[in-house]
């Protein structure tokens, strides 16, 4: 996933470096249900964003529908599942992905609601698009929370950009 963020008239793009996702079936062996996805970022105003989605399997394809942001909707083709991972292709791309099962306990309850985000990435400096702790006049590091001055203008799925 990625998002574009407008800050003081400049637009920045931030790509996630990792994603955690969980699928809940509506009942045992169901071909539909809901889930939650968390995308993590090393730069930008948000250290993570999370989304609620609905999923269904039809004709051998897993469809993910994101009610909060339809631009994120996708389909997973040619998928294979084991007890340890799921692999397949997003949309009609040639990019194969693999999601590995998390073996440790994961606190999904901290991501409440259909959509949310968290944490300004500490040390982010907007002006030059790199990590840089701002300094006060006395030379001490200060964290500036400038996310209130900007806004997300678009989200998307990197695998589906050119399809």
N, C-alpha and C positions, 0 to 999 in steps of 0.2 A: 504494500500500500504506500501511498504518498499523499502529501497535501501541499497546496500552495497557500502561502500566508502573505497578506498584504500588510506592510509595516511602513508607515510614513511615506506612502507613494511608491515604495519598491516592493516587488514581488519575489518571494523566496520559495524554493521548492525543498521539501524535506522528505527523504525516503526512509522507510522503516528498515531496521536491520534485523528484526526478529518478530515473529508472530506466534502467539499462543491462541489456540482455538479449542472449543469444546462443543460437541454435538449431544443434545438430549433428545431421545426419541419420545414421541407422544405416548407410547406404550411399548412393551417388549416386542422386538422384531418389527417395529413400525418402519414404514418407508417415508416418514415425514416427522418433523419435529421443529425444534428451535435450538439456538446456540448463542454463544458469545465469542467474540474475537477481540484480542488485545494486541495492538501493534506498538512496538517500542522504537524510540528515536534517540540518537546520540546528539542531535543538534536541533535548535529551534525552540519555539516557545513551549512545546509540550514534550515531556519525556515519554508519554504514552497516550494513546487514544483507544477507546473500546467501543464496540458496536454489538448490538443485538441483531440476530438474523433468523429467518425461517428457512428451513431446508426441506426439500422433497426429492425423492428419487423417482424418475419417470423414464422409461425406455432405456435404462442403463446409464442415465446421466444424473448427477447430483446437482440440483439447482439451489443456489444460495440467494435469498432475497432479503435485502437490507431495507426495512421500512423507513429508517431515518434518512437514508441517502441512496437513492436508486442508482446513482453512478457506480456504486460498489457492487451491484448485482453481478453475479457470475455463474458459470456452469463448469462442472468438473467432468471431463470426458475420460474414457479409458482408464477408470480408476481401479485400483486393486487394494484390498484391505487385508491385514493380518491382525493378530492381537497386539502387535508392536508398532505398526505404522499404516498410513494410507498414502498412496502415490497416484498421480494422474496428471492431466493436462488442464490448465485453466483456459476456458473459452476455446477458440480454434487456433491457439498458439502452438508452437512446437517446443514450448518450454515445459519440461517435466518437473514436478515438484514432489517433495516427500515431506510429510508431517510425521514426526516421531512421537510416540506415546510418552507423556510425562510420567515418570515412575514415582516421583515424590509428590506429597500432598501439595495441592495448589489452591490458594484461597480465592475462588471465583466470587465469593460474597463481597469482596471489596470493590467489585465493579457493579454497582447498582444502577438500575434503569436501562433504558434502551441505548443511550449514548453518553459518553463522558470522556474527559481528558484529565490529565494531571501533570502537575509539576513543570514549572519553567525549568529548562535545562540549565543548571548552574554554570555560570561563567560565560554564557553565550553573549557575544558582542554583535549587535546588528550591523553596525556600520561597515565592517570589513568581512562579514560572513566567515568567521572562524571563532574558535574558542579563545576567550581572552577575558580574564577577570578585570573588571573596571577598578580603577584606583581613585580613592578620594585624595584631597589635597595633602593629607598627612601621610599618604602612601599606603594606607591600609586597604585590603581588598573589600569591596562591597558588592553585594548581589543586587542587581536592579531587576525588578519584575516589570518589564515593559510590555508584557502581553496584553495589557489593557488598551494599549495604543494601536493594536493591530487586530486583524481578523482573518479567519480561514476563508478563502474564496473558492476553493475547489478541493475535493478529495477524489482519489481514484485508485485503481488497481494497476500496478506497473505492468503486469502480464497482459492486460487487455488494452493498453494504450494505442497500439498500432493495428489492432484487429478490427 
